[in-house]
């Protein structure tokens, strides 16, 4: 005969005791990932109040800084589709659109400008950069967003070159928005100014001095990595703005980057991968299945070749894969490998393909029967977070 360790009434009493211990309950919930935690709001009014508390969300953000990638989005709300991770056909068919929470309220298509560790910076699609249209910081996990108005310059008309998010949940639950504007009122001027928004103070601040632009640097798209916003140039030269130190630096191009013909470049991948490494991939029209994965030195000594990639064996292994019809989604550390080698995630019509760059092995995940790309190379990664916006 099996004896129960505790009678039923005793077990119920223990459960009530645990639930009533606020500190113990908080410590348990802090260890739950963001998505399940949002569903736990339905347990009781007490849990709803606790999980919704900004102080709890701040603690959860700091305690869970390295959430895995949960989805890859396109850059606009028009005809929105996305790729969930791990890949799942059922989520694709649901066609969840986190940008609708803004588009429905403002009656316009929404364009994603930047994403950073689970937060998205976006604006109305048709708004010209010379106008002070609203900008939005959105948390797709919680469907909450904040509206930002960039203060105009009092002296001259300015042109917004780009806006970028800086959010590092391992250091702070707060984020910053970096706004680059020309001073002379047109795009090709030689100087720009920087405004910085802090979610902690809920205010904008001008940097005292203007900064000279570098030729051939594309300031429209940037990447946050290790406390700085990075912009890459035509020949892979790079400029970056260190946010805490408020200084701009420039990295010259190494010689091998000049050997490529920039006008044959089909598209470019510049992102941070896990471990705080900055990677650059150029895909060329003449040979889209052969390319290099470049990594920036930790000391900004320049780009070096991390991997040579040849996807011809992939085309042989998957004969239905259209030649060259793929986009790079992201690079990630392979947790199953002891040496922490990188895996390259690609998207082709109907598939996500994971390529281990060291062992040169492939895994394919079927997404849908749709014969199209769900996202193109202008895509943005998303992670789950409870961060307040």
C-alpha positions in Angstrom: 0.0 0.0 0.0 1.4 3.4 -1.1 1.3 6.0 1.7 1.1 9.7 0.9 3.9 11.8 2.4 1.4 14.6 3.2 -2.4 14.3 3.5 -4.4 16.2 0.9 -5.5 18.9 3.3 -1.8 19.4 4.4 -0.6 19.7 0.8 -3.3 22.3 0.1 -2.2 24.2 3.2 1.5 24.1 2.1 0.5 25.4 -1.4 -1.3 28.3 0.2 1.6 29.1 2.4 4.0 29.2 -0.5 1.6 31.3 -2.5 1.4 33.8 0.3 5.1 34.1 0.8 5.6 37.2 -1.4 9.4 37.0 -1.6 9.5 33.2 -2.4 6.8 33.6 -5.0 8.7 36.5 -6.6 11.9 34.6 -6.7 10.2 31.7 -8.4 8.5 33.9 -11.0 11.7 35.8 -11.8 13.1 32.5 -13.1 10.2 31.9 -15.6 10.7 33.0 -19.2 8.8 36.1 -20.4 6.1 34.5 -22.6 4.9 31.9 -20.0 5.0 34.6 -17.3 2.5 36.7 -19.2 0.1 33.7 -19.3 0.5 33.4 -15.5 -1.2 36.7 -15.1 -4.5 34.8 -15.4 -3.8 32.7 -12.3 -5.1 35.3 -9.9 -5.4 39.1 -9.3 -2.4 38.8 -7.0 -0.2 37.3 -9.7 -1.5 39.8 -12.2 -0.6 42.7 -9.9 2.9 41.2 -9.2 3.8 40.4 -12.8 2.6 43.8 -14.0 4.5 45.7 -11.4 7.3 47.8 -13.2 9.7 46.9 -10.3 9.2 43.2 -10.9 9.6 43.7 -14.7 12.9 45.6 -14.2 14.2 42.8 -12.0 13.1 40.1 -14.5 14.8 42.0 -17.3 18.1 42.2 -15.4 17.9 38.5 -14.3 17.1 37.3 -17.8 19.4 39.2 -20.1 20.2 36.5 -22.6 16.9 35.4 -23.9 17.1 33.3 -27.1 15.9 34.7 -30.4 12.1 34.2 -30.6 11.3 35.5 -34.1 12.6 37.3 -37.2 10.4 40.1 -38.5 10.2 42.0 -41.8 10.8 45.7 -41.8 7.3 46.9 -42.2 3.7 46.1 -41.2 2.4 45.8 -44.8 1.7 42.2 -45.7 3.3 41.2 -42.4 4.7 37.7 -41.9 7.4 36.4 -39.6 9.5 33.4 -38.8 9.3 32.1 -35.2 12.1 30.3 -33.4 12.1 27.4 -32.9 10.5 27.2 -36.4 6.8 26.3 -36.1 4.3 26.1 -38.9 1.3 26.8 -36.6 2.7 30.2 -35.5 3.2 31.2 -39.2 -0.4 30.5 -40.0 -1.6 32.7 -37.1 0.0 35.7 -38.8 0.5 37.6 -35.5 1.5 41.2 -36.2 2.9 43.1 -33.2 3.0 46.3 -35.3 -0.8 46.3 -35.6 -1.1 47.6 -32.0 0.5 50.9 -33.3 -0.9 50.8 -36.9 -4.5 50.4 -35.7 -4.1 53.4 -33.4 -2.3 55.7 -35.9 -3.9 54.5 -39.1 -0.7 54.0 -41.1 1.7 51.4 -42.1 4.6 51.1 -39.7 8.3 50.8 -40.7 10.9 49.2 -38.4 14.1 51.2 -38.1 16.0 49.3 -35.5 15.7 46.4 -33.1 17.8 45.7 -30.0 17.5 42.8 -27.5 13.7 42.5 -27.7 12.7 46.1 -28.3 11.8 47.6 -31.6 12.1 51.3 -32.8 9.7 52.2 -35.6 7.8 55.1 -37.2 5.0 55.6 -39.8 6.1 54.3 -43.2 5.2 57.4 -45.3 6.6 60.1 -42.9 9.6 62.0 -44.4 12.6 62.4 -42.2 12.4 66.2 -42.4 9.1 66.2 -40.5 8.8 65.6 -36.7 6.6 62.5 -37.0 6.2 60.3 -33.9 8.6 57.5 -33.3 7.6 54.4 -31.3 9.5 52.0 -29.0 7.6 48.7 -29.0 8.0 45.6 -26.9 6.4 42.8 -29.1 6.4 40.4 -26.1 4.0 42.6 -24.0 2.4 44.6 -26.9 3.2 47.8 -25.1 4.7 50.8 -26.8 5.9 54.3 -26.0 5.6 57.4 -28.3 8.6 59.6 -28.7 8.7 63.1 -30.2 12.2 64.2 -31.3 12.7 67.8 -30.3 13.4 70.2 -33.2 16.6 72.2 -33.5 15.9 75.8 -32.7 18.5 77.4 -35.0 18.3 75.5 -38.3 16.2 73.0 -40.2 17.6 69.5 -39.7 17.4 66.2 -41.5 17.2 63.0 -39.5 19.8 60.5 -40.8 18.8 57.7 -38.5 17.5 56.6 -35.1 18.9 53.7 -33.2 18.1 51.7 -30.0 20.6 51.0 -27.3 19.4 48.4 -24.9 21.6 46.0 -22.8 19.5 44.1 -20.3 22.6 42.7 -18.7 23.5 46.2 -17.5 20.2 48.1 -17.1 16.5 47.7 -17.6 16.4 51.1 -19.3 17.1 51.9 -23.0 18.4 54.9 -24.9 17.5 56.2 -28.4 20.3 57.8 -30.4 19.2 60.2 -33.1 21.5 61.5 -35.8 20.6 64.8 -37.6 22.3 66.9 -40.1 23.0 70.5 -39.0 22.9 72.3 -42.3 19.5 71.0 -43.3 20.3 68.6 -46.1 21.5 65.0 -46.3 25.0 65.5 -47.8 26.2 68.0 -45.3 29.6 67.4 -43.6 28.4 67.7 -39.9 25.7 66.1 -37.8 24.5 66.4 -34.3 23.4 63.7 -31.8 20.4 63.7 -29.5 20.0 61.0 -26.9 16.7 59.9 -25.3 16.8 58.1 -21.9 13.9 55.9 -20.9 15.0 56.4 -17.3 14.7 60.2 -17.3 12.0 60.3 -20.1 13.9 63.2 -21.7 16.1 64.1 -24.7 19.5 65.6 -24.4 21.7 67.3 -27.1 25.4 66.6 -27.3 27.3 69.9 -26.9 29.5 69.5 -30.0 28.8 68.5 -33.6 30.5 65.6 -35.3 32.0 65.3 -38.8 30.6 62.7 -41.1 32.8 60.2 -42.8 32.5 59.7 -46.6 30.9 56.4 -47.8 29.5 55.5 -44.3 25.9 54.5 -44.4 24.4 56.2 -41.3 20.8 55.1 -42.1 21.3 51.6 -40.7 23.3 50.9 -37.5 23.9 48.0 -35.1 24.2 48.1 -31.3 27.1 46.0 -29.9 29.1 46.3 -26.7 27.8 49.8 -25.7 28.2 51.4 -29.1 26.2 52.1 -32.3 28.2 50.9 -35.4 27.8 52.0 -39.1 29.6 50.3 -41.9 30.9 52.0 -45.1 31.1 51.2 -48.8 34.4 49.4 -48.5 33.7 47.9 -45.0 35.3 50.8 -43.2 33.4 51.5 -40.0 32.4 54.3 -37.7 31.0 53.9 -34.2 29.6 56.0 -31.4 30.4 54.9 -27.8 27.3 55.9 -25.9 28.6 56.1 -22.3 31.8 57.9 -23.3 30.0 59.9 -26.0 32.8 59.7 -28.5 33.0 58.8 -32.2 35.8 56.5 -33.6 36.6 55.3 -37.1 38.0 51.9 -38.2 39.9 51.8 -41.5 39.2 49.0 -44.0 41.6 46.1 -44.1 43.1 45.4 -47.6 41.1 42.3 -48.5 37.8 44.2 -48.3 38.9 46.3 -51.3 39.2 43.2 -53.6 35.4 42.9 -53.9 33.3 45.0 -56.3 30.9 46.9 -54.2 28.5 47.6 -57.1 27.9 43.8 -57.5 26.9 43.5 -53.8 23.3 42.1 -53.6 22.9 42.8 -49.9 24.8 43.1 -46.7 24.5 41.6 -43.2 25.8 43.5 -40.2 24.8 42.2 -36.8 25.9 41.3 -33.3 25.9 37.6 -32.5 25.9 35.9 -29.1 29.0 36.7 -27.1 29.1 40.3 -28.1 30.8 39.8 -31.5 30.2 42.0 -34.5 29.9 40.2 -37.8 29.7 41.3 -41.4 28.6 39.3 -44.5 28.5 40.6 -48.1 26.4 38.6 -50.6 27.4 39.2 -54.2 25.2 38.7 -57.3 27.9 36.9 -59.3 28.3 34.1 -56.7 25.7 34.2 -53.9 26.6 30.8 -52.5 30.3 31.7 -51.7 31.0 34.4 -49.2 33.1 35.2 -46.1 32.0 35.8 -42.5 34.0 38.7 -41.1 34.4 39.4 -37.4 35.5 42.7 -35.9 38.4 42.5 -33.5 37.5 43.2 -29.9 40.1 46.1 -29.9 38.7 47.4 -33.2 41.9 46.5 -34.9 39.8 45.7 -38.1 37.9 42.9 -39.8 39.3 39.4 -40.1 37.9 36.4 -41.9 36.2 34.1 -39.4 34.8 31.6 -41.9 34.8 30.9 -45.6 31.3 29.7 -46.6 30.5 27.6 -49.6 26.8 26.7 -49.9 27.1 24.6 -53.0 26.9 21.3 -51.0 23.6 22.8 -49.5 22.2 23.2 -53.0 23.2 19.6 -53.7 21.6 18.3 -50.5 18.4 20.2 -51.1 17.7 20.1 -54.9 14.4 22.0 -54.5 16.3 25.0 -53.1 16.4 27.7 -55.8 20.0 28.7 -56.5 20.9 31.9 -54.6 17.3 32.4 -53.4 17.9 32.8 -49.7 18.5 35.5 -47.1 20.8 35.5 -44.0 18.7 35.6 -40.8 21.4 35.6 -38.1 24.5 34.0 -36.7 24.2 32.2 -33.4 26.4 30.1 -31.1 25.7 26.4 -31.4 24.8 25.3 -27.9 25.3 21.6 -28.8 28.9 22.1 -29.7 31.5 22.2 -27.0 33.7 24.7 -28.8 30.8 27.1 -29.3 31.1 27.2 -33.0 28.8 29.5 -35.0 25.7 28.4 -36.9 24.4 30.4 -39.8 20.6 30.6 -40.1 19.3 31.0 -43.7 15.8 31.4 -45.0 14.7 30.1 -48.4 11.0 29.7 -49.6 9.4 27.3 -47.2 12.5 26.5 -45.1 14.9 27.7 -42.5 18.3 26.1 -42.8 20.9 25.9 -40.1 24.5 25.6 -41.2 27.2 24.8 -38.7 30.1 26.8 -40.1 32.8 24.6 -38.5 31.5 21.1 -39.1 29.9 22.2 -42.4 26.7 20.3 -41.6 23.1 21.4 -42.4 19.7 21.0 -40.8 16.5 22.0 -42.5 13.2 23.1 -40.8 10.1 23.2 -42.9 8.0 26.4 -42.4 5.1 26.4 -44.9 4.0 25.4 -48.4 4.2 29.0 -49.5 6.5 29.5 -52.4 7.9 32.8 -51.2 10.2 34.4 -48.8 8.5 35.3 -45.5 11.1 37.9 -44.8 13.8 39.4 -47.0 17.3 40.7 -46.1 15.8 43.8 -44.4 14.8 41.8 -41.4 15.0 42.2 -37.6 15.5 39.8 -34.8 13.3 39.7 -31.7 13.8 38.3 -28.2 11.3 37.8 -25.4 11.6 40.4 -22.7 9.4 42.1 -20.1 11.3 45.3 -20.4 9.2 48.4 -19.8 9.0 50.9 -22.6 
